[in-house]
């Protein structure tokens, strides 16, 4: 009886040892296979994933986890490569945009210094130099503002403002620009004040950039409006254009993106990127659309809460500004 039991135990041990040996061999095979694939992944740029040579134990779970880590690493690498390429293109774009007005200004200064040039021509060239330097100053200001935004160093200081007055006042600063294009914009404002609790200078910058963009790319039918939709203020700037295509819309707020491909362009392509960034920091959102030949940008900002409006009957007007309700261009 005892001998039979011992024989059974011995047989079981032999079977267990055989199974264990097979499993050990499979584990070794799997480890060798994985090491080979790891060496391949380390030494070459391949899109291959880790595979299994022998499904044993939890090795498949380990392989799945490695593939997950590998995929994250590859996505991160691709993103870094794209950002590096974008960085290089940005540097080239900035260099070109700054060099263009400087080169132009230098050329006109050399012409001014020529002998025999009439005073009328000198004054004409001097004004051109002034415009080129103004373009350069605006570019540098946009670059500086964008750099502060990207670095998280731009701190906004919200205050209660009447958006109607500030909107109309800011647009009025571009009166001469619209006269040069021989057109008059249509401006629509609500009949009652529209109170916002936002950073004053950021709000002005957004309006300026939107109007500048319309002047740069528009060829007529300029419309600027501010309206209230419930507890939201909606600011819209639109114009007809031939330089913007439907394919541009998804990139219109990208940094350094511009539809002006000419070598003499006067923009860094940062204006609308700044608009989007400032709108987000003020708690709003912005989007663009193209309907036929009409391009429009719409920004939505939350209206000031009732508790923030201490004296709604008082409308703050800018110094020297004619109340918007008296302007012939503005509809209320």
C-alpha positions in Angstrom: 0.0 0.0 0.0 2.8 2.4 1.0 4.7 1.5 -2.1 1.7 2.3 -4.3 1.4 5.7 -2.6 5.1 6.5 -3.1 4.9 5.5 -6.7 1.9 7.8 -7.2 3.8 10.7 -5.6 6.9 10.0 -7.6 4.9 10.0 -10.8 3.2 13.3 -9.9 6.5 14.9 -9.1 7.9 13.7 -12.4 4.9 15.2 -14.3 5.2 18.5 -12.3 8.9 18.7 -13.0 8.2 18.1 -16.7 5.6 20.8 -16.8 7.8 23.2 -14.8 10.7 22.6 -17.2 8.5 23.3 -20.2 7.1 26.5 -18.6 10.7 27.5 -17.8 11.8 26.9 -21.3 8.8 28.9 -22.7 9.6 31.8 -20.3 13.2 31.8 -21.4 12.1 31.8 -25.1 9.7 34.7 -24.4 12.4 36.7 -22.5 14.9 36.2 -25.3 12.3 37.2 -27.9 11.4 40.4 -25.9 15.1 41.3 -25.4 15.6 41.0 -29.2 12.7 43.2 -29.9 13.8 45.7 -27.2 17.3 45.9 -28.8 15.7 46.5 -32.2 13.4 49.2 -30.9 16.4 50.9 -29.2 18.8 50.7 -32.2 16.5 51.7 -35.0 13.5 54.0 -35.8 10.8 51.5 -36.3 7.0 51.5 -35.8 6.9 47.9 -34.9 5.3 46.8 -31.7 6.3 44.1 -29.2 4.9 40.6 -29.9 4.7 37.3 -28.1 6.7 34.3 -29.0 5.0 32.0 -26.4 1.9 32.8 -24.5 2.9 31.9 -21.0 1.8 33.3 -17.6 1.4 37.1 -17.5 3.9 37.8 -20.2 1.2 39.0 -22.6 0.1 41.6 -20.0 3.7 42.7 -19.8 3.9 43.0 -23.6 0.7 45.0 -23.7 2.0 47.4 -21.0 5.3 47.8 -23.0 3.3 48.6 -26.2 1.3 51.2 -24.3 4.5 52.9 -23.0 6.1 52.6 -26.5 3.1 54.3 -28.1 3.1 57.2 -25.6 6.8 57.6 -26.2 6.4 57.7 -30.0 3.5 60.2 -29.8 5.6 62.4 -27.5 8.6 62.2 -29.9 6.4 63.1 -32.9 5.0 66.1 -31.0 8.5 67.3 -30.0 9.6 67.0 -33.7 6.6 69.0 -34.8 7.2 71.6 -32.2 10.9 71.8 -33.1 10.0 72.3 -36.7 7.5 74.9 -35.8 10.1 76.6 -33.6 12.5 76.7 -36.5 9.9 78.1 -38.9 8.8 80.6 -36.3 12.4 81.9 -35.9 12.7 82.2 -39.7 9.3 84.0 -39.9 10.2 86.4 -37.1 13.6 87.2 -38.7 11.9 87.8 -42.1 9.1 90.0 -40.6 11.6 92.2 -38.7 14.1 92.4 -41.5 11.6 93.5 -44.2 10.6 96.9 -42.7 14.1 97.5 -41.5 15.5 96.9 -45.0 12.8 99.2 -46.5 13.5 102.0 -44.0 17.3 101.7 -44.6 16.7 102.0 -48.4 14.6 105.1 -48.1 17.1 106.7 -45.6 19.8 106.2 -48.2 17.7 107.8 -50.9 17.0 110.8 -48.6 20.8 111.4 -48.2 21.3 111.6 -52.0 22.3 115.0 -53.3 19.9 116.9 -55.5 16.8 115.4 -54.0 13.9 117.9 -53.6 12.6 118.7 -50.2 9.2 117.4 -51.2 10.7 114.0 -52.1 12.7 113.9 -48.8 9.5 114.5 -46.8 7.7 111.8 -48.8 10.5 109.3 -48.1 10.7 110.4 -44.5 7.0 109.6 -44.0 7.6 106.2 -45.6 10.4 105.5 -43.2 8.1 106.5 -40.3 5.4 104.1 -41.5 8.0 101.2 -41.8 9.2 101.9 -38.3 5.7 102.0 -37.0 5.0 98.6 -38.7 8.2 97.3 -37.0 7.1 98.7 -33.6 3.7 97.0 -33.9 5.3 93.7 -34.8 7.7 93.8 -31.8 4.8 94.7 -29.5 2.8 91.8 -30.7 5.8 89.4 -30.3 6.5 90.7 -26.8 2.8 90.3 -25.8 2.6 86.8 -27.3 5.9 85.8 -25.5 4.5 86.9 -22.2 1.3 85.0 -22.8 3.1 81.8 -23.7 5.4 82.1 -20.7 2.4 82.6 -18.4 3.7 86.0 -17.3 0.7 88.0 -18.5 -1.5 89.0 -15.5 -4.9 90.5 -16.2 -6.6 93.0 -13.9 -10.4 92.8 -14.4 -12.5 95.8 -13.8 -16.0 96.9 -14.6 -16.3 98.5 -18.1 -19.0 99.5 -20.4 -18.2 97.5 -23.5 -20.4 99.6 -25.8 -18.4 102.9 -25.2 -15.0 101.2 -25.2 -15.9 99.2 -28.4 -17.0 102.3 -30.3 -14.1 104.4 -29.1 -11.5 101.8 -30.1 -13.0 101.5 -33.6 -13.0 105.3 -34.0 -9.2 105.2 -33.8 -9.2 103.5 -37.2 -11.2 106.2 -38.9 -8.3 107.3 -41.2 -7.5 103.7 -42.1 -11.1 103.1 -43.3 -11.0 106.4 -45.2 -7.9 105.3 -47.0 -9.8 102.2 -48.2 -12.6 104.5 -49.2 -15.2 102.7 -47.1 -17.2 103.2 -43.9 -17.8 100.4 -41.5 -21.2 99.5 -40.2 -21.2 99.5 -36.4 -24.1 98.1 -34.4 -24.4 98.5 -30.6 -27.2 97.7 -28.1 -29.2 100.6 -26.9 -28.4 99.9 -23.2 -24.9 99.6 -21.6 -23.2 96.2 -21.8 -21.2 95.7 -18.6 -18.2 93.4 -18.6 -15.8 92.5 -15.8 -12.6 92.1 -17.8 -9.1 93.6 -18.2 -9.6 96.9 -19.9 -6.3 96.9 -22.0 -6.8 93.2 -23.0 -10.3 94.0 -24.3 -9.0 97.0 -26.3 -6.2 94.8 -27.7 -8.7 92.2 -28.9 -10.7 94.9 -30.7 -7.6 96.4 -32.2 -6.3 93.1 -33.5 -9.7 92.2 -35.0 -10.0 95.5 -36.8 -6.4 95.4 -38.0 -7.0 91.9 -39.3 -10.2 93.0 -41.1 -8.3 96.0 -42.7 -5.4 93.8 -43.8 -7.5 91.0 -45.4 -10.8 92.6 -46.2 -12.0 94.4 -49.3 -15.3 95.8 -48.2 -18.5 95.3 -46.4 -16.9 95.9 -42.9 -19.3 95.2 -40.1 -18.6 95.5 -36.4 -21.3 94.6 -33.8 -21.7 94.1 -30.1 -24.9 92.5 -28.8 -26.2 90.7 -25.7 -27.4 87.1 -25.7 -28.8 86.5 -22.3 -25.8 86.7 -19.9 -23.3 86.7 -22.7 -21.8 89.6 -24.7 -21.1 88.8 -28.4 -18.6 90.9 -30.3 -18.4 90.2 -34.0 -16.2 91.7 -36.8 -16.8 90.6 -40.4 -15.7 91.7 -43.9 -15.7 90.5 -47.4 -12.4 88.9 -48.5 -10.7 87.2 -51.4 -7.6 86.1 -49.5 -9.1 83.6 -47.0 -10.2 80.1 -48.1 -12.2 77.6 -46.2 -9.1 75.5 -45.6 -7.6 78.5 -43.7 -10.3 78.5 -41.0 -9.0 75.6 -38.9 -5.6 77.3 -38.7 -6.7 81.0 -38.5 -5.8 81.2 -34.7 -2.5 79.3 -35.1 0.6 81.3 -34.1 2.5 82.9 -37.1 -0.2 81.7 -39.5 -1.1 84.2 -42.2 -2.9 84.0 -45.5 -0.6 86.7 -46.9 2.2 84.8 -48.7 3.9 87.9 -50.1 7.4 88.7 -49.1 6.4 92.3 -48.2 3.7 91.3 -45.7 3.3 93.6 -42.7 2.1 91.1 -40.1 3.6 88.5 -37.8 0.6 86.3 -38.0 0.2 86.6 -34.2 -2.7 89.0 -34.0 -5.5 86.4 -34.0 -3.4 84.0 -31.8 -3.3 86.9 -29.2 -7.1 87.4 -29.6 -7.7 83.8 -28.8 -5.3 83.8 -25.9 -6.7 87.0 -24.3 -10.3 85.9 -24.8 -9.6 82.6 -23.0 -7.9 84.5 -20.1 -10.9 86.8 -19.8 -13.2 83.7 -19.5 -14.5 83.8 -23.1 -14.1 82.0 -26.4 -13.6 83.0 -30.0 -14.3 81.3 -33.3 -14.1 82.1 -37.0 -16.2 81.2 -40.0 -16.3 81.9 -43.8 -19.7 82.1 -45.5 -19.2 82.7 -49.2 -16.8 85.6 -49.3 -17.8 87.0 -45.9 -15.2 86.2 -43.2 -16.2 86.8 -39.6 -14.7 86.4 -36.1 -17.0 86.2 -33.1 -15.9 86.5 -29.5 -18.2 85.6 -26.5 -17.6 87.0 -23.1 -19.7 86.6 -19.9 -21.5 89.7 -18.8 -20.7 91.2 -15.4 -22.7 89.7 -12.6 -25.4 91.9 -10.9 -23.3 92.2 -7.7 -20.4 93.5 -9.8 -22.5 96.4 -11.2 -22.7 98.9 -8.3 -24.1 101.8 -10.3 -25.4 100.6 -13.7 -26.8 104.0 -14.5 -23.3 105.5 -14.8 -21.7 105.0 -18.2 -18.0 105.6 -18.3 -17.1 107.6 -21.4 -13.6 108.0 -22.8 -12.0 111.5 -22.7 -12.7 113.3 -26.0 -15.1 110.6 -27.2 -18.4 111.5 -28.8 -21.2 109.3 -27.3 -21.8 106.4 -29.6 -25.5 107.1 -29.8 -24.7 110.3 -31.6 -22.5 108.8 -34.3 -23.9 108.5 -37.8 -22.0 105.3 -38.4 -23.4 103.5 -35.4 -26.8 101.8 -35.2 -28.4 101.2 -31.8 
